């Protein structure tokens, strides 16, 4: 799983976002992408800066050793040299942005959505040439505080629009496209109502909605949390988001009464995927995983090791290999057995001080990048070629 952001999807179409899992224990998350970096205006080609003064990267997705994408608070970047130089490829026609979210299909193809403060319009931009040109479409919403975009291919995508609410109840609406983002229709909406069980086929008002992901053009999940012990807030659709049913899950191993916060699943193939969850109860907080081998029809809980109890951010490249950061940002863990056992990495840095990690992005079992900060809170981008044991800072520029 990647930080998902999270967001959690097939490796080839991952949503780039920072997954601060611990936030879900007490409130709704952005998504999963809740990033607090202060940013530039997203204007293209006017500034060049180094990482000592540049706006911090909030997420990164590399597709190989040289080419990938990154995001700041309100700009989209692209690199062709492993992250040393970043080009601001934010669509030039964008208005003032309050939030930006993206899904990247390949080294050249991406969709991004932009929310505007005090606006009921969400803009979606699409590129097939690495951000040199963009096509724009707009979605008229009832209101928008933030929106998350996801897709399974360059034709079928969805947008989860957060309207209002908090950790106990939230109003959302879900839009979908089947023509490559040229047009969007509303598939479903949550209306203010009792937090009791919703009508058949509808998503409930109760609960904070954390994310949305699909495994194919018809089957997907909305995940979230609600302040009720051991309640599974996971809903599945098999008709592209029109109707939803709560999905039953087995309890976590040795599960005590606790509040459960689910993150939308990430799939590595059509059948194999993981579903992360955090929990908080009288005996403390922790982290767990569910795994599927049949496309999400059934999920099995993983007996997560005690070392993983303080994990806040994770990144998996397949069903077996993953990395994690603890809530302090100073401890790094790795697993080679799907999260059953975690090994604390005695990592070193080629700089004079060890960084605080905030985001991980691995492309192989050896090659990966991390976003972090120094002891003086200076943003830093790091790279490893030995699976996370040694990290080298990259002095990057944005132009």
N, C-alpha and C positions, 0 to 999 in steps of 0.2 A: 504494500500500500504506500502510496505516497502521501505527502502532507496534504493533505487534501484536504490539505486542503481537503487541505484536501481537496479536494473533491476526490470518489474513488472509482476509477474507471479503467478500461483496458489501457495498457501501457502506451499503445499507439495513439490514444486520444485522451490523454490525461488532462484534467482541469488543473491549472496551476493555482495554488493557493496555499496559505499557511494554515495548518491544522493545529490549533491550540486546543488539544483535547480537554485539558483541565478546565477551560472556560465553560464547557458544557455542563459541568457539575453543578453550577449555580445559576446559569442563565443561558439564554439562547446565544448561539455563536453566529458569527457570520458564518458564515462560512468563514464558515470555514473559511472564511478568509477574514479574519479580523486582524488587520495590520494597521499599526499606528504611526508608520513613518510619515514624516512631513515631506511634501513633494513639490515638484515644479509644476508648471501649468500644462505640461504635455506638448508644448510647442515644439515643432520639429526643426532640427538643423541649426539652432541659434546659439547653443551653448556647448561647451566641452568642459568636463570636470573630472577630477580623479576621485578615487574612492575615499580619500581623506576628507573631502568636502562635498562629494556628490550625494544626491538623495539616495537613501538606502534601497537596495533591492528588497522586495518583499517576497518574491518567489522566482523560481527559475525552473525551466524544463529543457534539458539537453537531449538531443536525439542521437548524438554520437560524440566523438571526442572534440569536435570543432564547432558544430552547428546547433543552435538552440535559441530559445526565447526566454525573456524575463519580464517581470513587471515591477514597476514602482507603484506608489500609491495611486497614481492616475496617468501612467504612461506605459506603453508597450515597447519593448526593446528586442533587438535581434542581434546575434553574434555569429560570426563565421570563423573565429579564431580561438574558440574555447573559453570565451568570457573575458578576454583582455580588452577588447574594444566592443562597445555596444552602440548600435545605431537606433535612435529613437524613430520608430516607424508608426507612432500613433497617428490615426487618421487625421489629416489636416483640417477636415471640415467639422471636427467635433466642437460642441459648445462647452461651456464651463462644466467640468465634471465633478460630481460628488463621490462617485465610486466607479470602478472598472473591474470587470471579471472576464476571464477568457477560457477557451478550450483550444488546444493546439493538436492538430491532426498529424502534421508532418513538419519537415524543415521549411516548407513553403506555405502550408495551408493552416489557417486559423480563423476562428470566430471570436469576436469580443463584444461584450455588451457594456453600455455606458448609461448610468443613471444620472439624472440631473436633479439638483436640489430643488424642492418645491415644484416638481413637475410630474405629470401623469404619463409622460412619454419615456419609454426605454428605447434607446437606439442600439441596433445590432449592425456591426460592420464585419465583412467577410473578405478575406484575401486568399489568393491562390499563387501569389508571386512573392511571398516573403515580406509583405507589407509595402511593396512599391506602389500598389494601387489597392483601393478598397471599394467594395460595393455596400451601400447602406440600405437598411430597412428600418421601420419604426413599429413599435408595439404600443398601442394605446391601452393604458392600465387604469384601474380605478384610483390608484395612488401608488407610490413606490418609495420605500426607504432604502432598499437595496435589492439587487437581483442577481441570480446565479444562472449561468448558461451551461448546458451540457449537450452532448451529441454522441451518437454511435457511429455516424459516418457523415460525409459531407452533404447528405440530403436530409437526414432525420435528426432533429434537435428539439430541445425543450428549454424553457426558461422558467425558473421558480422566482416569482416576484413576492417579496415580503412587503406587506402593506402596513400592518401595525400589530402590536402585541408585545408580550414578554415571556418569561419562563413558564407561566401557567397556561396561557392561551395566546394564539396568534392567528391573524387573518393572512392568508396567502392566496395566490392564484397561479395556475400553471398554464403556460402557453406552449404550443408545439408547431413545428413546421415539417413538411414532407417534400419541400421543393428547394432545398438548399438554403433556407433562410430568406427567400424572396418575400414570402408572406407568412403570417403567423395567425393562429386561431387559439382562442381560449379553450382549453380542454377541461378544466375544472377550477372551482373556486371554493374557498372556505368562507362562510358567513358568520358574523357574530351570533352566538346562540348559547344554549346551555353546554357545559363541558361534558355532559353525559354522552353516551354512545350516539354517534351520528346516524342519520338515515342510511339504509343499505347502499353501499357503493360510494359513499361520500367520505371525505376526510374530515376528521373532527376539528372543532374550534379549539378544544383543549390541547395543550402541549405546545412546546416551542419546536419549530421545524428547522432542522439543522442542514438538510441537503437533499438533493435529488440526483439519481443516476439511473441509467438504463443499461441493459446487457444486449438488447437488440431493439428493433423498431417497435416492438409491442410491450415488452416486459421491463418494468422499472420499479424503483423504490423511492419513497419519501421516508426519511428518518427524522427522529427528534427525541424529545424527552418531556417528561411530565413529573411534577413533584409528588409521585405516588410510588411507594416502595415496590420494586420488582415488576413494574409495569413495562411491557415491551412495546415501545412506540416505533413500530416498523410496519409500514403499509406497502402493499404490492399491487401493481396494475398489470393486466395482460391485454389491455386494449389501448395502449399508447397514452394512458393518462386520463381516460374518461371516467372510469370507475376504479375504486380502490377497496381492498380488503386488508384488515389487520392480519399480519402473518405471525403465527405461533412459533416461538423459539424455545428450545430446551434451556433449562437454567444453566448458568455458568457453574463450573465445578466449585463445590463448597460454598455456594452462594448464600450469603446472609441477607437479611432485609437491607435493601439499599436502593437509592435512586439510580436509575439506569439512563445513560445518555448515549444514543446511537449515532454513528456517522454513516453516511450513505456508502454502500458497498463499492469495492473496486474489483473489476474482473480482468483477468489476465488472458483468458480464452473464453469461448462461448459457454463453457461449463464451469470453469474454475475461478473462484473469487473469494474474497474475504470481507467480513463485516465487523468493523471495530466498535467497541463499546467501552465507556468508562462508567465507574460506579462510585457512589459515595454513601457511606452508612455509619452506623455507630462504631464500627470497628475500623474505620478509616476508609480511604479511597484507593482505587486501583484501576487496572486496565485489563480488558479481555478481548478475545477474538472468536468469531464464528467463521467457519469455512464451509464452502459448498463445492461439490463436484458434479452437480447436475443442473447448473444454470440458475441456482437460487430456489429451486423447488423445495429443497430441504437444506438445513444448516446444522452443523455440528459444532458444539462449543469446544474450545481448546483449553486444556489445563495450563494456563499461563503461569510461568515461573514467578516466584516472589521478587526476583530482580526487576521485573517489569512493572511493579506496583506504582512507581512514580513517573511512568512514561507520560510525556505530554505531546510528542510529535513523532510520527513514524513514517517510514518509506520502504515499501516492498517492491521488488522487481519481478517476483514470481511467487508461487505459493510457499516456497521454502526460505528464500533469502530476503532478509529485511534488516533495517537499522532503526534505531530509536534514540531520542533525546529525552532525558528526564526533565522534570519540571524546573530544575535550577538552570538548565541549559549548559551545564558544565560536565555532565556525564554522558558518554556515548555507549550504546549497546548494539550488539549484532546477534542475529539468529540465523541458523542454517536448517532449522527443522520446523518452520512455520510458526514460530513464536512459542513453542513449548519450552524451549530453553533459550536464555539470553546470556551472552558473554559481555562483560564490561570491557571495553577496549581501553588499553593503556596508551592512549594516543599522544602524539607529540606534534608540535608545530615548528616550522622552520623560522617563525618569527620569534621575538624575544618573550612573548607572553602567550598564554593559551586563550583562545577566544571563547565567548559564550555563544553556543549554537542556537539557532532559531528555526532553520529550515534545511532539509536534506533532499538531495536529488541524485540518485545513483542510476547509471545506465548499464553497468555490468557489476559483477561481484567485486571488481577491483576499482573501477573508475567512478568517481562521484564528485559532486560539488556540495558546498554548504554555505548558507548565509548566516552571518553572526555579527558579533560586535566585540571590540576590544574592551579592556577594563575602563577606558575613558568613553565608552559608548560610541566609538567611531565605527561606522559600518564597514564590514569586511566580507569579501567573497573568498572562499577557500576551495582548494581542489585536492583530491586524494587519488593516488594510483595504486594503493595497496589495501583497499577495502576499508579505509577509515583509520588506519594505525598512524599515518603521518599526513599532516595537512600543510599545504603551502598557500600562503595568501596571494591573491591576484590583485594587483593594483590596476583596477579597471577604469576605463573612461567611457563617458556617455556623450554622444555627439548627434 
